[in-house]
Amino acid sequence: MDYGLYIHLPYCRSLCPYCAFAKAPLHHAEPERLLAALAREWELARTEAPEAWRAARPRTVFVGGGTPTALDPATLRGFLDWTRIAIGGAVREWTVEANPEGLSDEKLAILRAGGVDRLSLGVQSLEPAVLRVLGRIHTAKRALDALDRARAAGFVNLSADLMAGVPGETAEGFDDGLERLIARGVTHVSLYALQVEPGTPLHAKAARGAFEPLPDDAAAERYEAAGRILERSGFRRYEVASWAKPGFESRHNEGYWIRRPYLGLGPGAHSFDGRRRWGNVEQVTRYYETLEAGELPRLQTFEVGEEAAHEEVVFLGLRRARGVRRTAVTQAAPKTAASWLRWAEDAGAVRAGRGRVRPTEHGLMTAVETVAELFAREAAMPQADGARADRGAC
């Protein structure tokens, strides 16, 4: 059985005010405790997993955070050595997230020697005003220098994360920054609209009126501009927030969209075995203590029933340029699939062929709303003979 392995390393040199992921300041790091906890979770998770899972090896590995490269060189090397031994063989893609300020030549060499073949760099922006709002501690020069050194170290599969809709952002600065990243050799770009998440310092700042995000249409304009610039440079948009040059799509992230099973290790990590989803506790110390007591640090587990699985296929699939099979829409919404397809095509959100339903560029931007309309229609439709007509139409 193919599956993806996600490992969450929670430590950061600086805690960004917008980040809602499980994290802790680097000066609180307990490297030996971290590695011991991850090893213990790996053992326990595989022991209780289905036999097919235990016998398989991960197809992809993604190490996120936090900032994995914030770890000191010795700890980073030890982590990669353990991971390589634990998974027991080559994987098809091994990604590590990095921030520009902690990416030394020594750490780049350790990553390469450890089997990492894909680097995801948290650039976020090359505009100084935006970096200040986001609490980033690197400069544009440092980000570009990190990309240059990564390429010199032998990394070809290079991804850059960017944010849109941040106060201080300008259309000219955004476009120029993207052009500069492309010129530096990135092969993949992920673009995310700024979200003010509850529980973050940015949310508290917004609540007291000291921070106001840009309107949604500003982020939409950046997405449109990004698409034009990237497509001119040979990139293809393959999911709602990501563009890649052919062959450089994130195999690990694509696994999420097609519901391939994945195992998550570390505080706040999530997992899916094909029929159940679960998440780990987020508080770092509690994560350690639970494993040290010989228990898995799971916060919640829930079964994904047949109806929910059909809905997930459509919800996730319409976030990909490939879309979904037409029959998947019928399975998810047997009573209203045909009428919804007509509505979605008229709205310019999808193109529905005989075999597949694919989102348009507009549809990728409005995927959440488009799919919500499908399920709202289905929930509102009484059980009637119209269900049979819609099944036949699709």
NORKA-V446369 format. One record per residue. RES is the residue in three letters. PHI is phi in radians with two decimals (999 if undefined). D_CENTER is the distance of its C-alpha to the mean C-alpha in whole Angstrom. Layout:
RES_PHI_D_CENTER, RES_PHI_D_CENTER
This chain:
MET_999_22, ASP_-1.31_19, TYR_-2.68_16, GLY_-1.79_13, LEU_-2.01_13, TYR_-1.93_11, ILE_-2.18_13, HIS_-1.80_12, LEU_-1.86_15, PRO_-1.47_16, TYR_-1.53_18, CYS_-2.36_18, ARG_-1.19_21, SER_-2.45_21, LEU_-1.57_19, CYS_-1.21_17, PRO_-1.21_19, TYR_-1.69_16, CYS_-1.41_14, ALA_-1.93_13, PHE_-1.37_12, ALA_-1.12_14, LYS_-2.74_16, ALA_-2.69_20, PRO_-1.15_22, LEU_-1.05_23, HIS_-1.24_26, HIS_-1.70_26, ALA_-1.12_24, GLU_-2.21_26, PRO_-0.97_25, GLU_-1.14_27, ARG_-1.16_26, LEU_-1.07_23, LEU_-1.13_23, ALA_-1.14_26, ALA_-1.17_24, LEU_-1.09_21, ALA_-1.10_24, ARG_-1.17_25, GLU_-1.11_22, TRP_-0.99_22, GLU_-1.12_25, LEU_-1.17_25, ALA_-1.12_22, ARG_-1.30_24, THR_-1.14_27, GLU_-1.62_26, ALA_-1.35_24, PRO_-1.00_26, GLU_-1.00_28, ALA_-1.07_26, TRP_-1.21_23, ARG_-1.08_25, ALA_-1.42_26, ALA_-1.61_23, ARG_-2.06_21, PRO_-1.06_18, ARG_-1.38_17, THR_-2.39_14, VAL_-2.24_13, PHE_-2.30_10, VAL_-1.90_11, GLY_-2.17_9, GLY_-2.96_11, GLY_0.89_13, THR_-2.33_14, PRO_-0.92_15, THR_-1.39_18, ALA_-1.31_20, LEU_-1.09_21, ASP_-1.17_25, PRO_-0.95_26, ALA_-1.12_27, THR_-1.18_25, LEU_-1.07_22, ARG_-1.11_24, GLY_-1.09_25, PHE_-1.09_22, LEU_-1.16_21, ASP_-1.08_25, TRP_-1.11_24, THR_-1.07_21, ARG_-1.09_22, ILE_-1.21_25, ALA_-1.12_24, ILE_-1.38_22, GLY_1.09_25, GLY_2.55_24, ALA_-1.25_22, VAL_-2.01_19, ARG_-1.41_18, GLU_-2.80_15, TRP_-2.27_14, THR_-1.84_12, VAL_-2.26_12, GLU_-1.37_11, ALA_-2.56_14, ASN_-1.97_16, PRO_-0.99_19, GLU_-1.26_21, GLY_-1.95_21, LEU_-1.71_21, SER_-1.41_24, ASP_-1.06_26, GLU_-1.11_27, LYS_-1.20_23, LEU_-1.06_22, ALA_-1.13_25, ILE_-1.11_24, LEU_-1.07_21, ARG_-1.09_22, ALA_-1.15_25, GLY_-1.42_23, GLY_1.80_21, VAL_-1.24_18, ASP_-2.14_18, ARG_-2.45_14, LEU_-2.07_14, SER_-1.99_11, LEU_-1.73_13, GLY_-1.41_12, VAL_-1.38_15, GLN_1.21_14, SER_-2.95_18, LEU_-1.95_21, GLU_-1.64_23, PRO_-0.94_25, ALA_-1.12_25, VAL_-1.21_22, LEU_-1.04_21, ARG_-1.16_24, VAL_-1.07_22, LEU_-1.40_19, GLY_1.26_21, ARG_-1.35_20, ILE_-1.82_22, HIS_-1.74_22, THR_-1.88_24, ALA_-1.04_23, LYS_-1.04_26, ARG_-1.18_24, ALA_-1.13_20, LEU_-1.17_22, ASP_-1.12_24, ALA_-1.09_21, LEU_-1.15_20, ASP_-1.05_24, ARG_-1.24_24, ALA_-1.13_21, ARG_-1.14_23, ALA_-1.11_26, ALA_-1.38_25, GLY_1.92_24, PHE_-1.40_20, VAL_-1.81_20, ASN_-1.51_16, LEU_-2.08_15, SER_-2.00_12, ALA_-2.13_12, ASP_-1.62_10, LEU_-2.24_13, MET_-2.07_13, ALA_-2.21_16, GLY_1.39_18, VAL_-1.79_19, PRO_-0.92_23, GLY_1.70_25, GLU_-1.34_23, THR_-2.16_25, ALA_-1.07_25, GLU_-1.16_27, GLY_-1.17_25, PHE_-1.11_22, ASP_-1.08_23, ASP_-1.09_25, GLY_-1.08_22, LEU_-1.13_20, GLU_-1.06_23, ARG_-1.19_23, LEU_-1.16_20, ILE_-1.08_21, ALA_-1.11_24, ARG_-1.45_23, GLY_1.70_21, VAL_-1.14_18, THR_-1.95_17, HIS_-2.67_13, VAL_-2.34_12, SER_-1.96_9, LEU_-2.14_11, TYR_-2.12_10, ALA_-1.31_13, LEU_-1.07_14, GLN_-1.98_14, VAL_-1.59_17, GLU_-1.47_16, PRO_-0.99_19, GLY_1.57_20, THR_-1.66_19, PRO_-1.01_22, LEU_-1.17_21, HIS_-1.14_21, ALA_-1.10_25, LYS_-1.15_26, ALA_-1.16_25, ALA_-1.11_27, ARG_-1.67_30, GLY_1.41_30, ALA_-1.62_29, PHE_-2.57_26, GLU_-2.39_25, PRO_-1.11_22, LEU_-1.22_23, PRO_-1.09_23, ASP_-1.01_21, ASP_-1.19_23, ALA_-1.17_22, ALA_-1.12_18, ALA_-1.08_19, GLU_-1.11_22, ARG_-1.16_19, TYR_-1.07_17, GLU_-1.13_20, ALA_-1.12_22, ALA_-1.04_18, GLY_-1.03_19, ARG_-1.10_23, ILE_-1.16_22, LEU_-1.19_20, GLU_-1.14_21, ARG_-1.08_25, SER_-1.71_23, GLY_1.60_22, PHE_-1.57_19, ARG_-2.19_17, ARG_-1.37_15, TYR_-1.94_13, GLU_-2.65_11, VAL_-0.96_11, ALA_-2.08_9, SER_-2.35_10, TRP_-2.15_13, ALA_-2.59_14, LYS_-1.26_18, PRO_-0.91_19, GLY_1.60_18, PHE_-1.99_15, GLU_-1.10_12, SER_-1.28_10, ARG_-1.14_11, HIS_-1.13_9, ASN_-1.16_6, GLU_-1.09_9, GLY_-1.05_11, TYR_-1.11_9, TRP_-1.21_10, ILE_-1.74_13, ARG_1.13_14, ARG_-1.25_14, PRO_-1.01_15, TYR_-2.59_13, LEU_-1.99_14, GLY_-1.91_13, LEU_-2.01_15, GLY_1.89_16, PRO_-1.08_16, GLY_1.37_14, ALA_-1.27_12, HIS_-2.06_12, SER_-2.43_13, PHE_-2.66_15, ASP_-1.87_18, GLY_1.81_19, ARG_-2.37_21, ARG_-2.28_20, ARG_-2.13_16, TRP_-2.65_17, GLY_-2.26_15, ASN_-1.59_17, VAL_-1.04_19, GLU_-1.62_17, GLN_-1.17_21, VAL_-1.08_21, THR_-1.10_25, ARG_-1.12_25, TYR_-1.02_22, TYR_-1.07_25, GLU_-1.10_28, THR_-1.12_26, LEU_-1.21_26, GLU_-1.16_29, ALA_-1.54_31, GLY_1.46_30, GLU_-2.08_27, LEU_-1.26_24, PRO_-1.50_22, ARG_-1.43_21, LEU_-1.61_21, GLN_-2.77_21, THR_-2.39_21, PHE_-2.48_21, GLU_-1.36_22, VAL_-1.78_21, GLY_-1.29_24, GLU_-1.07_25, GLU_-1.11_25, ALA_-1.12_21, ALA_-1.10_20, HIS_-1.06_22, GLU_-1.14_20, GLU_-1.07_16, VAL_-0.98_17, VAL_-1.30_18, PHE_-1.04_15, LEU_-1.34_13, GLY_-1.15_15, LEU_-1.41_16, ARG_-1.66_12, ARG_-1.92_13, ALA_-1.08_16, ARG_-1.21_18, GLY_1.23_18, VAL_-2.37_20, ARG_-1.13_23, ARG_-1.06_26, THR_-1.13_27, ALA_-1.15_24, VAL_-1.14_24, THR_-1.11_28, GLN_-1.15_27, ALA_-1.31_24, ALA_-2.49_27, PRO_-1.08_30, LYS_-1.44_32, THR_-2.24_31, ALA_-0.98_29, ALA_-1.13_32, SER_-1.18_32, TRP_-1.14_28, LEU_-1.05_28, ARG_-1.09_31, TRP_-1.09_30, ALA_-1.16_26, GLU_-1.19_28, ASP_-1.08_31, ALA_-1.40_28, GLY_1.30_26, ALA_-1.60_23, VAL_-2.43_23, ARG_-2.06_26, ALA_-1.87_27, GLY_-1.64_29, ARG_-1.20_31, GLY_-1.85_28, ARG_-2.32_25, VAL_-2.04_23, ARG_-2.02_21, PRO_-1.28_20, THR_-1.38_21, GLU_-1.04_20, HIS_-1.10_21, GLY_-1.14_19, LEU_-1.13_16, MET_-1.25_16, THR_-2.06_18, ALA_-1.02_16, VAL_-1.08_16, GLU_-1.17_20, THR_-1.13_21, VAL_-1.24_20, ALA_-1.04_21, GLU_-1.11_24, LEU_-1.04_24, PHE_-1.29_24, ALA_-1.16_26, ARG_-1.11_29, GLU_-1.11_29, ALA_-1.17_29, ALA_-1.46_32, MET_-1.45_34, PRO_-1.17_37, GLN_-1.16_37, ALA_-2.56_40, ASP_-1.27_41, GLY_-1.07_38, ALA_-1.07_36, ARG_-1.19_38, ALA_-1.15_38, ASP_-1.16_34, ARG_-1.09_34, GLY_-1.20_37, ALA_-1.21_35, CYS_-1.80_32
